[in-house]
Amino acid sequence: MDWPKDAALTTDQTGHPILWHNTLRKLGFTVPMPKLNGQWFIDLWGDRKTSRRLKTFGHTDPGYTRYALQIQLYNDGFIVHGLEDNVADMPLFFPGLVILLDTWSPHQVARDPRLASQGPNKMLCGADFAERPDIEHELPKLVAHVPTLMRPSA
């Protein structure tokens, strides 16, 4: 996201849009992650160019949902960060990382220099909320979906 140099955050925005993070393992969840690789995404999209149709950029429009609870499932070397974040202080976005993201605050998905740049893909399981969610209540619902993500649809 290109944030104007002189733009100021509003009182309800933050320069650190990741409000909370942890790992499924540390939270006591044992769930198998989908077995994905670069070829899986090529098969899904048909070629490398069409995956560019889906992008995640920070929104500052009040019409957008405020919070996103996300479980990272696959990552070709990306990170989500805010205007005031030092990438070196951010968690590594590996499978099993869980974040609560304030989607109204400026943020971007960018290459993480600490991770190998393997391809153009990143996949997560997430839910959006108008109000800050109760993680203990909502996270088990997301975890329950992870094993079903790779099942063929009926």
C-alpha positions in Angstrom: 0.0 0.0 0.0 1.3 3.4 -0.9 0.7 5.6 2.2 1.2 9.3 1.5 4.3 10.7 3.2 2.5 13.5 5.1 -0.7 11.5 5.8 -1.6 11.2 9.5 -3.2 8.3 11.2 -6.7 8.9 12.6 -7.3 8.4 16.3 -8.7 5.0 15.7 -5.8 3.7 13.5 -2.5 2.3 14.5 0.9 2.1 12.9 1.1 -1.5 14.4 -1.9 -3.3 12.9 -1.0 -6.7 14.2 -2.7 -6.5 17.6 -1.9 -10.0 18.8 0.0 -13.1 17.6 0.8 -16.6 18.8 1.1 -20.1 17.3 -1.4 -22.9 17.2 1.1 -25.1 19.0 1.7 -22.7 21.9 -2.1 -22.3 22.2 -2.5 -26.1 22.5 -4.0 -26.9 19.1 -2.7 -29.9 17.1 -4.1 -29.7 13.6 -2.4 -30.9 10.4 -1.6 -28.1 8.0 -2.6 -28.6 4.4 0.2 -30.1 2.2 0.8 -27.3 -0.2 3.6 -26.4 -2.6 4.1 -24.0 -5.5 2.7 -26.5 -8.0 -0.6 -26.7 -6.1 -1.1 -23.0 -6.6 -0.1 -23.2 -10.3 -2.7 -26.0 -10.7 -5.3 -23.8 -8.9 -4.7 -20.6 -10.8 -3.7 -22.1 -14.1 -0.6 -20.0 -14.3 1.5 -17.7 -12.1 -0.1 -14.5 -13.5 -3.7 -15.1 -12.5 -2.9 -15.3 -8.8 -2.2 -11.6 -8.9 -6.0 -11.1 -9.0 -6.2 -11.6 -5.2 -4.2 -9.1 -3.2 -4.3 -7.9 0.4 -3.8 -4.2 1.0 -4.5 -2.1 4.1 -7.8 -0.3 3.9 -8.6 3.0 5.6 -12.2 3.0 4.4 -14.6 2.8 7.4 -16.8 0.4 5.3 -14.2 -2.3 5.6 -14.2 -4.8 8.5 -12.1 -3.7 11.4 -10.5 -7.0 12.6 -9.2 -10.2 11.0 -8.3 -13.3 12.8 -6.0 -15.4 10.6 -4.2 -18.7 10.7 -1.2 -18.8 8.3 -1.3 -22.0 6.2 1.3 -21.5 3.5 3.8 -18.7 2.8 6.3 -18.2 -0.1 8.2 -15.5 1.9 5.7 -12.8 2.8 4.9 -10.7 5.9 2.1 -8.4 7.0 3.3 -5.2 8.7 2.3 -1.6 9.4 3.8 1.8 8.9 5.6 1.8 12.3 6.7 -1.8 12.3 10.3 -2.9 12.2 10.2 -6.2 10.1 13.0 -7.7 12.3 10.7 -7.4 15.3 7.7 -9.1 13.6 6.8 -12.8 13.9 7.8 -15.1 11.1 4.7 -15.9 9.0 5.1 -19.7 8.9 2.3 -22.3 8.9 0.5 -22.3 12.2 1.1 -18.6 13.1 -2.1 -16.9 14.3 -2.6 -13.2 14.1 -5.3 -10.7 15.0 -5.0 -7.8 12.5 -6.6 -4.4 12.6 -7.6 -4.2 8.9 -8.6 -0.5 9.2 -5.1 0.6 10.0 -2.6 0.9 7.1 -0.8 -2.3 6.5 0.7 -4.2 3.6 1.8 -7.7 2.5 5.4 -7.5 1.5 8.4 -9.8 1.1 10.0 -10.7 4.4 13.8 -10.5 4.0 14.3 -13.1 6.7 12.4 -15.8 4.6 13.3 -17.4 1.4 11.4 -15.9 -1.5 10.0 -19.1 -3.1 7.1 -17.8 -5.2 4.1 -15.6 -5.4 1.7 -17.3 -3.0 0.4 -17.0 0.6 -2.6 -18.8 2.0 -4.5 -18.4 5.2 -7.7 -19.3 6.9 -9.4 -16.3 8.4 -12.5 -14.6 9.6 -13.4 -10.9 9.7 -15.1 -9.1 12.5 -16.8 -5.7 13.0 -15.7 -5.7 16.7 -12.5 -7.1 18.3 -13.2 -10.9 18.6 -12.8 -13.1 21.6 -9.9 -15.2 20.4 -10.6 -18.1 22.8 -14.1 -18.3 21.4 -13.5 -17.7 17.7 -10.1 -19.4 17.1 -11.5 -23.0 17.6 -14.0 -22.3 14.8 -11.2 -21.4 12.4 -9.1 -24.4 13.5 -12.0 -26.7 12.8 -11.9 -25.6 9.1 -8.2 -26.1 8.5 -8.5 -29.9 7.9 -11.4 -29.4 5.5 -9.7 -26.9 3.2 -8.0 -29.4 1.0 -11.0 -31.7 0.5 -12.5 -31.7 -2.9 -15.9 -29.9 -3.0 -18.9 -32.1 -3.6 
